[in-house]
Amino acid sequence: MLALLLVAALANAGPLSTSAASAAQQPEVVADIRVHGNVATPDEEVKRLAGIDIDDAVTPSTVDQVAGRLRDTHRFQRVEVLKRFASIADPSQVVLVIIVDEGPVKIDMTGDPDAPTRIVKARGPNLLYFPILDAEDGYGVTYGVRIAMADRVGAQSRLSFPLSWGGEKQAGAELDKTFPHGPLSRFVGGASVSRRTNPHYDEDDDRERVWARGERQVTRAVRAGVEGSWQHIGFAGTTDRFAQAGADVVLDTRVDPVLPRNAVYARAAVDRFDFASAGGITKTQLDGRGYLGLFGQTVLAVRALREAADGTLPPYEQLLLGGMANCAAFARARPQATCSRQDRWSCSSR
């Protein structure tokens, strides 16, 4: 009886297998084309630009060819073409899904009562504006605006232009780009000109700066970075210039840096400066912070900060005691008072 059942099962399976094999051998054809993401360009226009139609044969290169034709029109910021099957029973029927991104669009008023509005692609740069408002003890209030453009240097990039007045007068250009893969997780760089008054010497500190920084997110809580810069300084009637190279590592378990709770932040950094006036000097920084939730929304925060240098820094680069970073007040300069070793723990404000 078991042998008869097995023979019957094999006999029944034969036609099904033959049918499935026959369907698999049939050439793939386009059964449907679906367009998503378009706003200003009609579906039929996207299909025409794609150069594909219903019942066209689908080859291994069809998806890349369709995507290439759409990209070559330069009408879309992003193009993606997906191949999907229209039926489980008939794998020869293929659906092409075309996803396009036209970038920013705007609504125009036509004056036609039958079609009062129309959607068109926005021309010119799509600018974003972010206000700058900051106050720091000893430096005063800084105000201005940051003008930014997204994705101007590839995906996940931002090109911005900070313009500020008041405590810190600044004009510059900055590039911030994030990489999902590769040796760098983030690149930041730029150039700027700035002026602010040194609260200790009561002198204007004018700077021209070019800088670049690369970061690697090692784990969720650990990241490492390297940075280099060149600066030209005008301070108290004298000029100077220097190059700087440094590296740092950060441990940061904060989920929200603005409202941290039950977390720690620690940073260790070393920077090497090559001053035209003072030669080579190395600076180090150790910064530790802890946040402990007590009751309700109350959080106890503590911080320890150490900054030191192995030589006498030029006056414009000397460490200052005062402001939010520490409890000491700023004091006006006395020309005869100097400190041969700059250490924020052992050298008081002069």
Residue frames relative to the residue before (quaternion, step in Angstrom):
aa qw qx qy qz dx dy dz
M 1.0000 0.0000 0.0000 0.0000 0.00 0.00 0.00
L 0.6560 0.5127 -0.3159 0.4550 3.61 0.94 -0.87
A 0.6452 0.5165 -0.3213 0.4622 3.58 1.03 -0.81
L 0.6438 0.5176 -0.3282 0.4583 3.60 0.99 -0.77
L 0.6526 0.5111 -0.3202 0.4586 3.58 0.98 -0.79
L 0.6485 0.5190 -0.3181 0.4570 3.59 1.03 -0.82
V 0.6459 0.5101 -0.3201 0.4693 3.60 0.98 -0.82
A 0.6505 0.5171 -0.3140 0.4591 3.57 0.99 -0.83
A 0.6490 0.5171 -0.3218 0.4559 3.57 0.99 -0.83
L 0.6635 0.4979 -0.3079 0.4659 3.57 0.94 -0.83
A 0.6366 0.5300 -0.3262 0.4556 3.54 1.04 -0.74
N 0.6709 0.4845 -0.2959 0.4770 3.56 1.03 -0.81
A 0.6698 0.5142 -0.3080 0.4384 3.58 1.03 -0.73
G 0.5434 0.6582 -0.3926 0.3426 3.58 1.15 -0.54
P 0.7092 0.4455 -0.2890 0.4636 3.67 0.65 -0.92
L 0.6343 0.5294 -0.3465 0.4442 3.61 1.05 -0.73
S 0.6614 0.5004 -0.3110 0.4642 3.56 0.94 -0.89
T 0.6421 0.5204 -0.3215 0.4620 3.54 0.99 -0.81
S 0.6491 0.5181 -0.3145 0.4597 3.58 1.04 -0.85
A 0.6649 0.5014 -0.3086 0.4597 3.59 0.94 -0.90
A 0.6520 0.5095 -0.3156 0.4644 3.57 1.02 -0.84
S 0.6371 0.5303 -0.3281 0.4530 3.55 1.04 -0.78
A 0.6574 0.5049 -0.3106 0.4653 3.61 1.02 -0.84
A 0.6584 0.5164 -0.3190 0.4450 3.54 1.04 -0.78
Q 0.6670 0.5071 -0.3024 0.4545 3.57 1.13 -0.60
Q 0.5339 0.6252 -0.4165 0.3881 3.61 1.19 -0.26
P 0.5121 -0.6490 0.4558 0.3298 3.62 -0.95 0.77
E 0.4672 -0.6746 0.4965 0.2830 3.58 -1.06 0.78
V 0.0517 -0.7843 0.6182 0.0036 3.55 -1.04 0.88
V 0.5478 -0.6079 0.4656 0.3371 3.55 -1.25 0.49
A 0.1759 -0.7986 0.5705 0.0769 3.56 -0.61 1.17
D 0.7973 -0.0343 0.0519 0.6003 3.60 1.13 -0.62
I 0.1704 -0.7493 0.6316 0.1035 3.58 -1.25 0.57
R 0.0482 -0.8020 0.5953 -0.0059 3.56 -0.72 1.06
V 0.1843 -0.7900 0.5821 0.0550 3.55 -0.92 1.01
H 0.0145 -0.7965 0.6038 -0.0286 3.58 -0.88 0.98
G 0.7630 0.4087 -0.2878 0.4098 3.53 -1.25 0.54
N 0.5992 0.5716 -0.3744 0.4172 3.60 1.16 -0.37
V 0.1479 -0.7865 0.5965 0.0610 3.56 -1.05 0.83
A 0.7858 0.3063 -0.1567 0.5140 3.58 0.76 -1.03
T 0.7123 0.4130 -0.2428 0.5129 3.60 1.15 -0.57
P 0.4222 -0.7166 0.4855 0.2694 3.66 -0.66 1.02
D 0.6608 -0.5199 0.3708 0.3944 3.55 -1.26 0.50
E 0.6722 0.5112 -0.3070 0.4389 3.59 0.87 -0.94
E 0.6359 0.5168 -0.3335 0.4662 3.58 1.06 -0.68
V 0.6303 0.5173 -0.3336 0.4731 3.59 1.02 -0.75
K 0.6547 0.5038 -0.3170 0.4659 3.60 0.95 -0.82
R 0.6407 0.5203 -0.3289 0.4589 3.59 1.00 -0.78
L 0.6679 0.4879 -0.2991 0.4758 3.56 0.97 -0.85
A 0.6378 0.5361 -0.3261 0.4466 3.59 1.11 -0.63
G 0.3179 -0.7873 0.4780 0.2250 3.61 1.20 -0.45
I 0.6028 0.5186 -0.3621 0.4864 3.57 1.07 0.74
D 0.0567 -0.8048 0.5908 0.0049 3.58 -1.10 0.70
I 0.6824 -0.4617 0.3669 0.4320 3.52 -1.34 0.22
D 0.8207 0.2218 -0.2245 0.4763 3.56 -1.16 0.86
D 0.4496 0.6489 -0.4886 0.3716 3.62 1.19 0.22
A 0.5302 -0.6332 0.4625 0.3226 3.55 -1.12 0.69
V 0.2759 -0.7449 0.5896 0.1463 3.56 -1.14 0.77
T 0.0872 -0.7898 0.6072 0.0065 3.55 -0.71 1.15
P 0.6918 -0.4716 0.3219 0.4421 3.62 -1.18 0.17
S 0.7253 0.4203 -0.2485 0.4854 3.61 1.15 -0.47
T 0.4047 0.7496 -0.4607 0.2493 3.62 1.23 -0.05
V 0.6584 0.5218 -0.3242 0.4348 3.61 0.85 -0.94
D 0.6850 0.4723 -0.2898 0.4729 3.60 0.88 -0.91
Q 0.6403 0.5291 -0.3318 0.4472 3.60 1.00 -0.74
V 0.6557 0.5028 -0.3122 0.4688 3.59 0.94 -0.88
A 0.6623 0.4945 -0.3080 0.4711 3.59 0.90 -0.89
G 0.6505 0.5260 -0.3195 0.4450 3.60 0.99 -0.79
R 0.6396 0.5225 -0.3303 0.4570 3.60 0.99 -0.80
L 0.6749 0.4876 -0.3032 0.4635 3.59 0.95 -0.84
R 0.6506 0.5029 -0.3272 0.4655 3.60 0.98 -0.75
D 0.6445 0.5478 -0.3252 0.4229 3.59 1.01 -0.76
T 0.5952 0.5680 -0.3759 0.4263 3.61 1.17 -0.34
H 0.2641 -0.7967 0.4956 0.2232 3.61 1.26 -0.46
R 0.4767 0.6660 -0.4393 0.3690 3.57 1.13 0.64
F 0.7450 0.3355 -0.1869 0.5454 3.58 1.27 -0.25
Q 0.4500 -0.6875 0.5044 0.2654 3.55 -1.06 0.79
R 0.7972 0.0366 -0.0057 0.6026 3.58 1.12 -0.62
V 0.0639 -0.7857 0.6153 -0.0002 3.56 -1.04 0.88
E 0.0532 0.7701 -0.6339 0.0473 3.56 -1.00 0.90
V 0.0971 -0.7851 0.6112 0.0247 3.59 -0.89 0.98
L 0.1025 -0.8043 0.5853 0.0094 3.57 -0.76 1.11
K 0.2711 -0.7431 0.5919 0.1548 3.55 -1.13 0.74
R 0.0296 0.7935 -0.6041 0.0678 3.55 -0.77 1.09
F 0.4398 -0.6828 0.5169 0.2705 3.58 -1.22 0.51
A 0.4172 -0.7318 0.4916 0.2206 3.55 -0.92 0.99
S 0.8107 0.0989 -0.0204 0.5766 3.59 1.12 -0.57
I 0.4548 -0.6633 0.5205 0.2869 3.55 -1.08 0.75
A 0.6731 0.5122 -0.2928 0.4460 3.56 1.02 -0.81
D 0.7932 0.1879 -0.0949 0.5714 3.61 1.07 -0.64
P 0.1661 -0.8381 0.5126 0.0851 3.61 0.04 1.25
S 0.5437 0.6137 -0.4172 0.3920 3.61 1.19 0.02
Q 0.6272 0.5205 -0.3335 0.4739 3.58 1.25 -0.29
V 0.0673 -0.8328 0.5481 -0.0390 3.58 -0.45 1.26
V 0.2055 -0.7378 0.6314 0.1216 3.54 -1.14 0.79
L 0.1969 -0.7566 0.6130 0.1143 3.57 -0.90 0.97
V 0.1465 -0.7778 0.6091 0.0505 3.57 -0.76 1.10
I 0.1113 -0.7998 0.5897 0.0152 3.57 -0.57 1.21
I 0.0586 -0.7907 0.6093 -0.0117 3.58 -0.70 1.16
V 0.0013 0.8095 -0.5849 0.0508 3.56 -0.66 1.14
D 0.1851 -0.7392 0.6362 0.1208 3.52 -1.30 0.49
E 0.2289 -0.8174 0.5199 0.0959 3.54 -0.45 1.23
G 0.5112 -0.6296 0.4378 0.3880 3.58 1.22 -0.13
P 0.7699 -0.3422 0.2367 0.4840 3.59 -1.22 -0.31
V 0.0954 -0.7748 0.6239 0.0362 3.56 -1.10 0.81
K 0.1684 -0.7729 0.6000 0.1197 3.56 -1.27 0.28
I 0.4118 -0.6923 0.5411 0.2416 3.56 -1.30 0.43
D 0.1568 -0.7855 0.5959 0.0579 3.57 -0.77 1.11
M 0.3707 -0.6887 0.5753 0.2391 3.56 -1.15 0.67
T 0.2804 -0.8070 0.5043 0.1260 3.58 -0.68 1.13
G 0.3980 -0.7090 0.4909 0.3130 3.61 1.09 -0.63
D 0.5659 0.5687 -0.3828 0.4580 3.59 1.30 -0.02
P 0.4046 -0.7394 0.4718 0.2587 3.64 -0.56 1.06
D 0.6463 0.5173 -0.3294 0.4541 3.60 1.12 -0.55
A 0.7781 0.0703 -0.0363 0.6231 3.59 1.14 -0.62
P 0.1101 -0.8686 0.4788 0.0639 3.61 0.44 1.18
T 0.7915 0.2153 -0.1182 0.5597 3.63 1.12 -0.49
R 0.0518 -0.7605 0.6432 0.0724 3.50 -1.33 0.32
I 0.3543 -0.7253 0.5568 0.1959 3.54 -1.16 0.68
V 0.0220 0.7914 -0.6082 0.0572 3.57 -0.77 1.06
K 0.5775 -0.5717 0.4479 0.3730 3.55 -1.26 0.38
A 0.4515 -0.6819 0.5051 0.2758 3.55 -0.95 0.88
R 0.2795 -0.7559 0.5725 0.1506 3.54 -1.02 0.87
G 0.7398 0.3714 -0.2904 0.4801 3.53 -1.16 0.60
P 0.6725 -0.5117 0.3454 0.4081 3.59 -1.24 0.22
N 0.3651 -0.7009 0.5705 0.2233 3.54 -1.11 0.75
L 0.1007 -0.8527 0.5126 0.0088 3.56 0.03 1.34
L 0.1876 -0.7450 0.6320 0.1023 3.52 -1.16 0.77
Y 0.1780 -0.7936 0.5774 0.0713 3.57 -1.02 0.82
F 0.0146 -0.7890 0.6136 -0.0266 3.54 -0.91 0.98
P 0.3940 -0.7453 0.4766 0.2492 3.62 -0.64 1.02
I 0.2525 -0.7221 0.6238 0.1603 3.55 -1.24 0.63
L 0.1845 0.7592 -0.6032 0.1604 3.58 -0.69 1.10
D 0.1985 0.7795 -0.5591 0.2009 3.56 -0.43 1.22
A 0.0984 -0.7715 0.6259 0.0571 3.54 -1.19 0.60
E 0.0032 0.7947 -0.6053 0.0456 3.57 -0.85 1.01
D 0.5387 -0.6433 0.4439 0.3145 3.53 -0.91 1.00
G 0.7925 0.2824 -0.2306 0.4888 3.55 -0.83 1.03
Y 0.7653 0.3420 -0.1815 0.5142 3.57 1.15 -0.59
G 0.4758 -0.6925 0.4288 0.3320 3.59 1.19 -0.34
V 0.6726 -0.4886 0.3898 0.3961 3.53 -1.37 -0.30
T 0.1560 -0.7636 0.6228 0.0693 3.54 -0.96 0.97
Y 0.0342 0.7982 -0.5984 0.0599 3.58 -0.87 0.95
G 0.2851 0.7464 -0.5668 0.2011 3.54 -1.18 0.58
V 0.4306 -0.6707 0.5355 0.2794 3.56 -1.20 -0.57
R 0.2274 -0.7280 0.6289 0.1512 3.55 -1.23 0.61
I 0.1686 -0.7794 0.5999 0.0643 3.57 -0.67 1.14
A 0.0113 -0.8339 0.5487 -0.0587 3.59 -0.68 1.08
M 0.1475 -0.7406 0.6484 0.0970 3.50 -1.35 0.51
A 0.3073 -0.7768 0.5285 0.1510 3.57 -0.79 1.05
D 0.8668 0.1242 -0.1026 0.4718 3.54 -1.25 0.72
R 0.3404 0.7461 -0.5081 0.2632 3.60 1.02 0.73
V 0.7487 0.2492 -0.1671 0.5911 3.59 1.21 -0.41
G 0.7779 -0.2561 0.1254 0.5600 3.55 0.74 1.09
A 0.6934 -0.4662 0.3498 0.4236 3.52 -1.37 0.13
Q 0.8366 0.1654 -0.1597 0.4973 3.55 -1.25 0.66
S 0.5291 0.5833 -0.4405 0.4311 3.55 0.91 0.96
R 0.0960 -0.7778 0.6190 0.0516 3.54 -1.26 0.50
L 0.1344 -0.7594 0.6345 0.0518 3.53 -0.87 1.04
S 0.0304 0.8302 -0.5510 0.0793 3.58 -0.56 1.15
F 0.2190 -0.7619 0.6031 0.0885 3.51 -1.30 0.58
P 0.1455 -0.8076 0.5665 0.0762 3.63 -0.16 1.22
L 0.0151 -0.7675 0.6402 -0.0277 3.55 -0.99 0.96
S 0.1272 0.8156 -0.5492 0.1303 3.60 -0.47 1.16
W 0.1566 -0.7572 0.6305 0.0680 3.52 -1.35 0.47
G 0.6077 0.5590 -0.4108 0.3867 3.56 -1.26 0.21
G 0.8518 -0.0165 0.0372 0.5223 3.56 -0.81 -1.05
E 0.7786 0.0663 -0.0381 0.6229 3.58 1.06 -0.78
K 0.1794 -0.7702 0.6076 0.0744 3.53 -0.61 1.20
Q 0.1228 0.8187 -0.5397 0.1529 3.56 -0.57 1.14
A 0.0232 0.7374 -0.6749 -0.0114 3.52 -1.27 0.64
G 0.2014 0.8057 -0.5296 0.1727 3.58 -0.73 0.98
A 0.2866 -0.7029 0.6153 0.2125 3.51 -1.40 -0.06
E 0.0300 -0.8132 0.5800 -0.0370 3.57 -0.86 1.01
L 0.1771 -0.7586 0.6201 0.0928 3.55 -1.14 0.78
D 0.0247 -0.7780 0.6271 -0.0292 3.55 -0.91 1.03
K 0.0886 0.8102 -0.5696 0.1063 3.59 -0.52 1.17
T 0.2240 -0.7685 0.5911 0.0989 3.55 -0.99 0.96
F 0.1963 -0.7811 0.5866 0.0852 3.56 -1.01 0.89
P 0.3621 -0.7431 0.5133 0.2306 3.64 -0.70 1.00
H 0.7850 0.1328 -0.0727 0.6007 3.59 1.18 -0.53
G 0.6063 0.5823 -0.4121 0.3515 3.55 -1.30 0.23
P 0.7120 -0.4706 0.3042 0.4233 3.58 -1.28 0.10
L 0.7418 0.3345 -0.2067 0.5432 3.61 1.13 -0.58
S 0.3137 -0.7268 0.5789 0.1954 3.54 -1.10 0.76
R 0.8051 0.0076 0.0328 0.5922 3.56 1.14 -0.63
F 0.1035 -0.7593 0.6392 0.0646 3.53 -1.18 0.72
V 0.0028 0.7748 -0.6316 0.0267 3.56 -0.97 0.92
G 0.1870 0.7813 -0.5789 0.1396 3.57 -0.89 0.87
G 0.1430 0.8067 -0.5661 0.0911 3.54 -1.24 0.24
A 0.2968 -0.7051 0.6081 0.2119 3.49 -1.41 -0.20
S 0.0457 0.8147 -0.5741 0.0677 3.58 -1.02 0.73
V 0.1886 -0.6981 0.6675 0.1779 3.51 -1.42 0.26
S 0.0358 0.8225 -0.5621 0.0795 3.59 -0.86 0.91
R 0.0763 -0.7596 0.6428 0.0632 3.51 -1.38 0.33
R 0.1795 0.7383 -0.6449 0.0826 3.53 -1.10 0.81
T 0.4989 -0.6734 0.4698 0.2773 3.55 -1.18 0.60
N 0.3997 -0.7023 0.5389 0.2379 3.57 -0.78 1.04
P 0.3643 -0.7798 0.4580 0.2223 3.65 -0.48 1.12
H 0.6332 0.5245 -0.3428 0.4544 3.61 1.19 -0.29
Y 0.7762 0.3110 -0.1626 0.5238 3.57 0.84 -0.97
D 0.2990 -0.7735 0.5012 0.2470 3.60 1.26 -0.28
E 0.5138 0.5978 -0.4277 0.4425 3.55 0.99 0.96
D 0.5201 -0.6302 0.4767 0.3241 3.56 -1.14 0.65
D 0.1945 -0.7548 0.6211 0.0815 3.53 -1.02 0.98
D 0.0539 -0.8097 0.5841 -0.0170 3.61 -0.30 1.30
R 0.0024 -0.8220 0.5674 -0.0489 3.57 -0.81 1.03
E 0.1232 -0.7093 0.6876 0.0940 3.49 -1.29 0.71
R 0.0040 -0.8472 0.5234 -0.0909 3.56 -0.51 1.20
V 0.0456 -0.7356 0.6752 0.0313 3.52 -1.19 0.81
W 0.0868 0.8281 -0.5411 0.1179 3.59 -0.69 1.01
A 0.0587 -0.7695 0.6349 0.0372 3.55 -1.32 0.41
R 0.0388 -0.7966 0.6031 -0.0147 3.55 -1.10 0.77
G 0.1086 -0.7790 0.6153 0.0525 3.55 -1.06 0.84
E 0.1103 -0.8039 0.5836 0.0308 3.58 -0.98 0.89
R 0.1472 -0.7592 0.6285 0.0834 3.52 -1.24 0.62
Q 0.2730 -0.7487 0.5845 0.1525 3.58 -0.74 1.10
V 0.2389 -0.8145 0.5149 0.1199 3.57 -0.09 1.31
T 0.7517 -0.0631 0.0537 0.6543 3.57 0.96 -0.97
R 0.7364 -0.3896 0.2719 0.4817 3.58 -1.24 -0.06
A 0.7848 0.3374 -0.1647 0.4931 3.59 0.99 -0.81
V 0.7327 0.3880 -0.2176 0.5151 3.62 1.20 -0.28
R 0.0892 0.7737 -0.6247 0.0568 3.54 -0.98 0.89
A 0.1941 -0.7661 0.6053 0.0949 3.54 -1.21 0.61
G 0.0521 -0.8216 0.5677 -0.0026 3.56 -1.10 0.65
V 0.1626 -0.7367 0.6445 0.1246 3.53 -1.34 0.41
E 0.0644 -0.8094 0.5834 -0.0185 3.56 -1.08 0.75
G 0.0177 -0.7807 0.6245 0.0109 3.53 -1.17 0.66
S 0.0298 0.8068 -0.5886 0.0427 3.57 -1.08 0.67
W 0.1624 -0.7256 0.6533 0.1426 3.50 -1.40 0.23
Q 0.0258 -0.8180 0.5738 -0.0303 3.57 -0.89 0.96
H 0.1849 -0.7254 0.6514 0.1233 3.50 -1.26 0.65
I 0.1575 -0.8287 0.5368 0.0183 3.57 -0.69 1.15
G 0.0591 -0.7348 0.6723 0.0674 3.51 -1.22 0.71
F 0.1620 0.8050 -0.5415 0.1803 3.57 -0.45 1.22
A 0.8652 -0.0460 0.0007 0.4992 3.57 -0.90 1.05
G 0.7483 -0.4284 0.2183 0.4569 3.55 0.90 0.93
T 0.6890 0.4115 -0.2834 0.5251 3.62 1.26 0.06
T 0.2700 -0.7435 0.5852 0.1784 3.58 -1.27 0.33
D 0.0016 0.7737 -0.6330 0.0246 3.53 -1.22 0.58
R 0.1018 -0.7702 0.6228 0.0921 3.55 -1.29 0.18
F 0.0354 0.8008 -0.5974 0.0236 3.58 -1.16 0.50
A 0.3008 -0.6950 0.6212 0.2014 3.51 -1.38 0.44
Q 0.1172 -0.7994 0.5887 0.0249 3.56 -1.08 0.75
A 0.0141 0.7646 -0.6442 0.0113 3.57 -1.11 0.79
G 0.0924 0.8228 -0.5513 0.1028 3.56 -0.87 0.88
A 0.1777 -0.7534 0.6227 0.1139 3.51 -1.39 0.21
D 0.0188 -0.7987 0.6014 -0.0065 3.56 -1.16 0.58
V 0.1541 -0.7469 0.6368 0.1138 3.53 -1.33 0.39
V 0.1409 -0.8096 0.5697 0.0140 3.57 -0.94 0.96
L 0.1282 -0.7278 0.6683 0.0848 3.54 -1.12 0.83
D 0.0929 0.8073 -0.5675 0.1328 3.58 -0.54 1.18
T 0.0756 -0.8206 0.5664 0.0107 3.59 -0.38 1.23
R 0.4166 0.7183 -0.4691 0.3008 3.60 1.25 0.14
V 0.3629 -0.7071 0.5625 0.2280 3.57 -0.95 0.89
D 0.7730 0.0958 -0.0336 0.6262 3.56 1.05 -0.86
P 0.3335 -0.7729 0.4986 0.2069 3.64 -0.35 1.16
V 0.6280 0.5390 -0.3441 0.4434 3.61 1.14 -0.51
L 0.7924 0.1089 -0.0369 0.5991 3.59 0.98 -0.85
P 0.0146 0.8387 -0.5439 0.0253 3.62 0.47 1.13
R 0.0103 0.7830 -0.6214 0.0260 3.55 -1.20 0.58
N 0.8373 0.0000 -0.0474 0.5446 3.58 -0.90 0.99
A 0.5456 0.5905 -0.3892 0.4496 3.54 0.80 1.07
V 0.2292 -0.7460 0.6044 0.1599 3.54 -1.34 0.24
Y 0.1076 -0.7465 0.6525 0.0740 3.50 -1.33 0.53
A 0.0762 0.7911 -0.6020 0.0763 3.58 -0.82 0.98
R 0.0148 -0.7977 0.6021 -0.0312 3.57 -0.97 0.91
A 0.0516 -0.7625 0.6448 0.0164 3.54 -1.02 0.90
A 0.0384 0.8149 -0.5719 0.0864 3.58 -0.75 1.06
V 0.0723 -0.7580 0.6462 0.0514 3.52 -1.25 0.60
D 0.0482 -0.7978 0.6006 -0.0201 3.57 -0.93 0.98
R 0.2005 -0.7663 0.6025 0.0983 3.54 -1.03 0.88
F 0.1299 -0.7995 0.5859 0.0251 3.57 -0.74 1.12
D 0.1325 -0.7599 0.6319 0.0760 3.53 -1.11 0.77
F 0.0950 -0.8334 0.5444 0.0064 3.56 0.01 1.35
A 0.4947 -0.6418 0.4952 0.3133 3.55 -1.07 0.75
S 0.7418 0.4161 -0.2180 0.4786 3.60 1.07 -0.71
A 0.8115 0.2828 -0.1130 0.4987 3.61 1.01 -0.75
G 0.5156 -0.6549 0.4233 0.3551 3.61 1.20 -0.04
G 0.7374 -0.4218 0.3039 0.4312 3.55 -1.26 -0.43
I 0.0372 0.7804 -0.6204 0.0687 3.57 -0.92 0.98
T 0.2404 -0.7671 0.5816 0.1244 3.57 -1.04 0.84
K 0.1253 -0.7765 0.6150 0.0561 3.56 -0.94 0.95
T 0.1223 -0.7771 0.6141 0.0637 3.55 -1.13 0.71
Q 0.0746 -0.7843 0.6143 0.0444 3.54 -1.22 0.53
L 0.0522 -0.7473 0.6622 0.0167 3.54 -1.10 0.90
D 0.0182 0.8038 -0.5895 0.0776 3.57 -0.66 1.13
G 0.0463 0.8079 -0.5836 0.0676 3.59 -0.64 1.14
R 0.0020 -0.7950 0.6056 -0.0354 3.57 -0.94 0.92
G 0.0795 -0.7915 0.6051 0.0333 3.55 -1.10 0.75
Y 0.1247 -0.7879 0.6024 0.0271 3.57 -1.05 0.85
L 0.0146 -0.8080 0.5863 -0.0569 3.56 -0.65 1.19
G 0.3452 -0.7392 0.5460 0.1903 3.55 -0.76 1.09
L 0.2293 -0.7970 0.5475 0.1118 3.57 -0.78 1.03
F 0.7429 -0.2785 0.2307 0.5634 3.60 0.24 -1.23
G 0.8101 0.1400 -0.1432 0.5511 3.56 -0.99 0.82
Q 0.7677 -0.2965 0.2548 0.5077 3.56 -0.80 -1.07
T 0.4499 0.7017 -0.4448 0.3277 3.59 1.26 0.18
V 0.0345 -0.7878 0.6144 -0.0276 3.56 -0.91 1.01
L 0.2714 -0.7334 0.6023 0.1603 3.56 -0.95 0.95
A 0.0500 -0.8019 0.5951 -0.0159 3.58 -0.73 1.13
V 0.0226 -0.7778 0.6281 -0.0075 3.56 -0.95 0.93
R 0.0709 -0.8003 0.5953 0.0106 3.55 -1.17 0.66
A 0.0665 -0.7503 0.6562 0.0453 3.54 -1.17 0.75
L 0.0296 -0.8101 0.5835 -0.0487 3.56 -0.81 1.08
R 0.0121 0.7820 -0.6227 0.0240 3.56 -0.91 0.93
E 0.0181 0.7670 -0.6402 0.0392 3.54 -0.88 1.03
A 0.0554 0.8148 -0.5700 0.0906 3.57 -0.81 0.97
A 0.1443 -0.7603 0.6260 0.0958 3.54 -1.32 0.41
D 0.4281 -0.7283 0.4790 0.2385 3.58 -1.08 0.70
G 0.7706 0.2182 -0.1728 0.5733 3.60 1.20 0.33
T 0.6427 -0.5172 0.3928 0.4064 3.54 -1.33 0.04
L 0.2827 -0.7786 0.5425 0.1397 3.54 -0.57 1.17
P 0.5782 -0.5412 0.4571 0.4048 3.60 -1.18 0.41
P 0.6664 -0.5439 0.3158 0.4005 3.63 -1.05 0.64
Y 0.6845 0.5067 -0.3053 0.4260 3.61 0.90 -0.82
E 0.7329 0.3989 -0.2253 0.5029 3.60 1.21 -0.42
Q 0.4351 0.7088 -0.4608 0.3097 3.61 1.26 0.05
L 0.5492 -0.6282 0.4516 0.3159 3.55 -1.14 0.74
L 0.2444 -0.7828 0.5623 0.1065 3.56 -0.97 0.92
L 0.2420 -0.7165 0.6324 0.1678 3.52 -1.14 0.72
G 0.5838 0.5437 -0.4238 0.4289 3.55 -0.72 1.09
G 0.6870 0.4665 -0.3500 0.4335 3.54 -1.23 0.36
M 0.7738 -0.3774 0.2556 0.4399 3.55 -1.32 -0.26
A 0.6196 0.5888 -0.3556 0.3780 3.62 1.08 -0.60
N 0.7998 0.0322 -0.0122 0.5992 3.62 1.12 -0.53
C 0.6209 -0.6195 0.3707 0.3052 3.54 -1.29 0.33
A 0.5639 0.6231 -0.3998 0.3660 3.61 1.15 -0.33
A 0.4325 -0.6879 0.5203 0.2627 3.56 -1.18 0.57
F 0.5583 -0.5819 0.4652 0.3649 3.55 -1.23 0.43
A 0.1123 -0.7689 0.6259 0.0670 3.56 -1.14 0.69
R 0.5200 -0.6343 0.4719 0.3233 3.56 -1.10 0.71
A 0.5788 -0.6282 0.4025 0.3290 3.56 -1.11 0.68
R 0.1294 -0.7082 0.6832 0.1218 3.51 -1.29 0.60
P 0.4668 -0.7430 0.3923 0.2759 3.60 -0.32 1.21
Q 0.6923 0.4935 -0.3061 0.4283 3.62 0.98 -0.72
A 0.6441 0.5303 -0.3322 0.4400 3.63 1.16 -0.35
T 0.0895 0.7826 -0.6092 0.0920 3.56 -0.74 1.07
C 0.2100 -0.7478 0.6119 0.1494 3.51 -1.32 0.18
S 0.3719 -0.7683 0.4727 0.2189 3.60 -0.53 1.12
R 0.7694 0.2207 -0.1420 0.5824 3.60 1.13 -0.51
Q 0.2599 -0.7866 0.5428 0.1384 3.55 -0.57 1.16
D 0.2179 0.7554 -0.5878 0.1910 3.57 -0.50 1.18
R 0.4025 -0.7573 0.4570 0.2357 3.56 -0.49 1.14
W 0.6440 0.5027 -0.3373 0.4676 3.60 1.17 -0.32
S 0.8116 0.2932 -0.1341 0.4872 3.61 0.98 -0.70
C 0.7228 0.3837 -0.2420 0.5213 3.60 1.19 -0.26
S 0.2929 -0.7867 0.5181 0.1638 3.58 -0.49 1.15
S 0.6425 -0.5006 0.4082 0.4122 3.54 -1.32 0.28
R 0.2875 -0.7764 0.5397 0.1523 3.56 -0.92 0.92
